[in-house]
Amino acid sequence: MIHFFEAINWEGLYGGFRIAFIVLDVILFVATIIYFAKGWEIRPPIEGEFEEEGVEGKKEGSGMEAKPFSFNTANFAAHWSGIEEKAREGKAQSLMLAVISADNLVDSALKQMGLPGEHMADRLQHFTYDDFNQIEDLWRAHKLRNELVHTPGFELKKEEAEEMLRVYESFLRTLRALK
């Protein structure tokens, strides 16, 4: 048995394996480059690459340029009419649900614009007063909505709810998600 291992040309075998692994490395490297290039074409948009409508001009330093963007206004109008109907009931619970639904509808519009972020607040940070003059009102409405959702026993006044709904509606109209 010892003679069998002595008879093997180890240097030739090593050289053959070495060449095979070099060829395999080259093939895998080329395949990685090709798959990376293909994946880059289908990646989700990065901040600043989204399209929008209703925002004029360019946001300094962000790469956000006004490009055509359209919402399904019929879909948004149907949701908004349900929100208004809920608010017209005038009950505290109905007003709370209307405000939460309006906030969700605005967040949906921001997502459709391609704004990155895990939460609505993350997406709102991409706007300044120069983009929308009601952005501060929208921030206030969103913060009040968060208190409503996260603070047990929070009482929403009817006037506050109506003001919040006006802010949400105005913002959706500015985005042209509502006509």
N, C-alpha and C positions, 0 to 999 in steps of 0.2 A: 504494500500500500504506500509505503514511503517513496518508492520509485515513481509512482503516479504523479505526486506533487512535484517531484524534482524534474519530471519530464515536461512540465508546463512552462511555456515561455512567458514568464511574468511581465517582463518589460513590454513585450508585444501586446499582451492583454491590457496592461495599464494604459498603453498608448491608444488602443482602440476605445477603451472606456472614456479616456480623456477627450478624444475627438467627438465621440457621441454626445457627451455632456456639454461640450462647447457648442455644438450644433443645436442641441435642445435649448440652451440658454439664449442663443440668438433668436430662435423661433419664438420663445416665450416673451422676450423683450419686444420684438416686432408686434406680436399679438397684443401686448399690453398697450403699446402706443396706438394701435388701430382701435382697440376698444375704448380707450380714453377719448380719442377724437370723436368716435361715434356717440359716446355718452355725453360729450360736451354739447353736441347738437340738440339733444333732447332734455337737457337739464332744465329745472325750473328757473324762472327769471331771478336774477340777482337784484338787490336794491338799486333803483335807478333805471332799470330796464323795463318797467311796467308802462303800460299805456294808460292815458287818462283823458277825460274830456271835462270841460267845465273849469279847468285850471289854466289860466292864461300865463304865458311866459315860461321862464325857467327858474327853478329854485337854485340859488347860488350854491355851488360846491357839491351838489348832490347828484348831478347828471340827470335830474328829472326834467324832461322836456315835454311840453304839451303835445300829445299825439292823439289821433282820433281814438276814442273809446266810447262804446255805447253799452248801455244797460238795457235789460228787458224791462222797459218802463211799464208795460202792462202788468207784469208780475209784481213789480214794486208797488204799483197803484193798487192792485188787489190786496196786497199785504197792508198797505197804509190805510185803506178803507176799513179793513177789519180792526185796525188799531183805533181809528177814530170812533168806530161803532162801540168798541169796548169802553173808550173814554167817555162817550155820551151817557153811559149808564150812570156815571157820577158816583158810584160807590167807591169806597176807599180801596177795596180789593181790585176792582175793575181798573181804577186809575193806576194802581201799582203794576198790574199786568200790562196795561197799555204802554207805560213808560219802559218796562223791561223789553217788551216786544219792539218798541221803536229803537231802543239802543241796539238790540240784536239786528234789526234791519239795517241800521247805519253800519254796523260792523260787517254785515254781509256785503254791503256796497264796497267797503274798503278792501275786503278780501278779493272781490271780483276785480278790483283795480290792480290787484297783484301786489299790494303792499305787504311786505314781510312783517312777521311778528307773531308771537304766540297768543297775545291778547289784544283787545281793541286799543288799549293804552299804548302798546308798542307801535301799532299802526298809526295812531294819531300823532306820534312824535315826528312823523315825516312831514308834518305841515307846520307852517308858521302863520303869523297874522298877515303876512304878505300874500300867502296863498289864498286864505279865506279870512275875511274880516270877522267872521263869527266863530273862529276856532276856539277862542277863550270861552265863549258861551257853551260850546260843545263839550269842552273839557269839564266845565262846571256841571253840566247836565250828566255827563258820564260819571263823575265823582259822586254826585247825589244818587245816581242809580246804584252805584256800588254800596253806598251806605244803606240804601233801601234793601238790597239783597243780603248784605253781610251783617247788619246791625239788628239784633232781635228787638222787636218792639218799636222799630223806627216808624214814626207816623209821617206820612207824606200829605202835605196840605194840598187842597185842590188847586190853589193858585200856582203852587210850585210845579205840580204835575202838568198843568196846562202850559206853563212857560217852557218846561222841558220839552213837551211835545212840539211846541212852536219852533224851538231851536232845532230839534231833530228834523222836522219837516223842511225848515229853511235850508239846512245843510244838504238834505237829499235833493232839493230843488237846485241848489248851487251845483251839485255834482251832475245834475240832469238825470238823476235816477227817477225823479218824479217830474211830471210836466206841470 
